[in-house]
């Protein structure tokens, strides 16, 4: 065995820190240890152990040239933990695997990183924390809190939204989605309505409901893009100076009466952001810590 083969067996790279190498080794052992995966994996688990021991002993023998450049994205120093950054090169060549290019408390930059790769890295970190704290509980809740640690809504909205207006004082961005309407009478009232009205969003469980000024709930909000849940919802739920939202209704699709919703209303949420508005990331450190300790 040489160092390159050991790296290949462990799925690590020259840019991985010692902590990340140990984390990846533990993941492999959880998958292939005979106690968990059966005796047929004894040989594979032995190779993994041998590769890890070889790397610890010989990692300084192989020079990979200059240090890899830092990932060119902003950092949230207050994030609960670091994460791996992945790039999927399969669009260039199917034979090229997903590659880890960095590790740190990097914020998501839509121009640099695919949202699916962000979700992948946060899901892996969620699993790591659950193992480290030996806890079982609201895994989805932990994942969503960690996702918010790595997404700054204002800057991301400017990059993923469809720009409608760009003036000296503000810009307007549109985000496509739908509202699931549960009341048949409300469906009839909304049919053919295409004028805009103010958005009054309020959390309903883990989702966001849209209501009018009188508090009449139209239904839960969904989006065409998964990233919008973490970019748009905070802008709707938080009172941010210089940020205004309006909702435009479009075509309404009625559903069968035996379904939970009477229909879905196509919408476009248009968010006006002042040119001078700069974003920030909400601090979820204590909330995540309590969640892990409570389990």
N, C-alpha and C positions, 0 to 999 in steps of 0.2 A: 504494500500500500504506500502511495505517496500522498503529499499534502493536497494535491489537486483532486485526487480520488476521494480523500476524506471529506473535502469540502462538498463534493458532488453527493456523497452518501447522506450527509447531514442537511443538504439544501441551504448551505450558508455561503456567504460571499466575503471577499476581502474587506468590505466596508462595514461588516457587522461588528458591533461591540461585543465584549466578553459576555455581557448580560444577555444580549440578543442571541448569541450562540448557545448559551445555556438554556434559554427559553425554547429555542427550536429543537434542541436535543431532547428536552423533556416532553415536548409535543410528540415527537417520534416514538419515544419510549412508551407513552400512554397509548399510542396506536398499536404498537407491535410487541409490547411485552407479553410473554407467554401467559401470564396470569390473567391478562385481559383479552388477548387475541388468539389464544390456543397454542399448543405445542408446535404447530406447523410453522410458527414464526420465530422459533428459537434461533435459527441461523441468522435471520435478518436482525433480530435484536442484538445478537452478538457482534455483527458487523457494525451496527450503529454505535455500540459501546466502544468497540475497537477504534472506530473513526474519531469519536469524541476524545478518547485518550490520546490518540495520535496528534490531533490538532492542538490539544493543551500542551503537549511536549514539544512539537516541532513548528508551531505557528510562526516563529521568527525566521525560519529557514528560507521561506519563499518571499521574494520581493515582488510586489505588484506595481512598482513604479511610484509615481506621485500619488499623494492622497487624493481620494475621490472628492470632487467639489461638493460643497454644501447644497442642499436643496434650496432653490431660489424662491422660497415662500416665507411669509411672515410667521412668527413664532408666538404662541400663547404661553408665556412663562408661568401663568397661574393654572395651567391645565393639570388635572389630577395625575396624569402619567404621560409617558411618551408613546409614540406609535410608529409603526413601520410605514414607509411610503412605497407603493408599488406602481409600476408602469407595465401596461399590457402592450407588447409589441406584435401581437398576433395579426393586427391589421396590416402589418408589413410582410410577415411571414408566419404561417401557422405553426412552423416548427420552433419558433422562438417562444420560450415560456414567459410567464409573468415574472418580472424581476423586481427584487427589492433594490431601491436606489438610495434610500436614506432612512434615518431613524431619528426621531426627536419629537418635540411638541409643536410640530408644524401645523399651521392653519390650512384648511382646504383652499386651494386656488383653482377655480374652474378652468383657467387658461393652461394650467400645468398638469392637473390630475383629474382623471375620470372619476365621477361620483361613485361608481361601482367599486373602484379601487379604494376610495376612502372608506366606504361601508365595509369592505373586506378587512381593511386594517383595523378598524374599530371593533368589528366582530371578533377578530382574533385576540385583541387586547382584552375585550370583555371576558372571553373564555379564560385567558391567563389570570385575570383578577379573581375570577370565581374559584379557580384552582388554588391560587396563592392564599386566599382567605378561607378556603375550605367551606364555602357557603353555597346554599341552594335557595333560590327565591325568585325575585322579579328580575330575571335576566334581561327581558325586553326593556324594562325601565332603566336598568344600568346602561344598556346599549344606547338608549336615546339620550341620557345625560352625557355620556362620553362623546356622542356625536356633536352635541351642542358646545362641547369644549373646543372643538376643532373647526367651527363654522362661525364666521363673523357675518351676520346677515346683510348689513348695508353694502359692504364691498362686493359680496357675492351677488346681491340683487342687481347691481350695476353690470355684472358680467353675464348672468344667466337670463335676465329678463329681456324682453323684446322692447327696445327703445322706441317710444311713441313720440316724444317731444324732448328736445334738448335746448334749453334756454340758458341765459346767463345766470339766472337765479335758481333754477331747478330743472330736474329731468323727470320724465314720466316713463315707467316701465310696466309692461303688461305680462301677466302670467295666466296661462290657460288652465281651466279646471272645470269642475262640475259641483253642483249641490244636489245631494240626494234628498228629495222632497217626500215626506211621509204622509202628508195630508192631501186627499184627493180634491177637497174644496180649494186648497191653496194652489194646487196644480192648475185648476181651471182659471184661477185668478191671475196666474203668472203667464199663462199661454199667450204668446204673441207680444209679450212685454219686452221691449228692447231699450228702454231708457235706463239711465244710470241712477243708482241711489247709494246713500252712504253705507259703508260697511260697519256693522256693530258685531264684532266677533267676540265670542266668549267660549272658554274651554268647557267641553262636555265630556267628562272622562278623559280619555287620551286623545280625543279628537277636538276639532274646532267647529262650532256651530255658527251659522250666520243668522242674524236677526235684524229686524227693522227698528226704528226709533221707539216704537211702542212695546218692544220686547217680543214680538211674534217671531218665533224661530222658523226659518225656512228649511233648514236641514243641515246636515254635516258636510263639511267641505272636503273635496278631494282634488288632486292635481294630476295633470298629464305627465309631470316629471317628478320622480321621487325626491329630488333635491329641493323642490319647492316647499316641502313640509318643514324643512329646517331653515329655509331662507325667508319664505313669505310669512309663515305663521307667527314667528316672533315679532315681525313688523306690524301684524294685525293685533296681537295681544298686548304688546307693550306700548305705553304712551311715550313716544319718542318725538322730541321737538324737531320740527322741520320735515316730518314724515306724515303724509296723508294718503288714505286709501279710498278708492271707489270701486264699485262692482257693477259690471255691465252684464245684463242677462241676454242670452241668445236663444237657440232652439231648445225646446223641451221635449224629452223622450219619455213617453208614458210607459209604465211597466204593467205586468199582469197583476191582478188584485191579490194573488196568493203570495206575492213577494213582500218583503219588509218595507220597501219604499214604493210610493206611488209613481215616481218617475225621477229622472235626472235632468237637471237644468244646466245647459252649457253656460259657462260664465267666463268672463275675463276680469281678473282683478288688476286694477291699474293703480300703481303706487307712485306718488309724487315724492321725490327726495330732494331736499334743498341742496344746492351745489356746495354749500359750506358744511353740510352734515358729514361728520366722520363717525365711523362705527366703533363698536367695542364688543367684547365677548363677555357674556354673563358668567359670573363665577359660580361654579357648581361643586367646588371642592368639598365643602362640608356636607353637602347633600349626598354626594357619592360616598364619602367616608361613613356617614350614618347608615346609608343603605347597606354597605358591606358589613359593618359591625352589627347591624340589627339582625342580619341573617345568622 
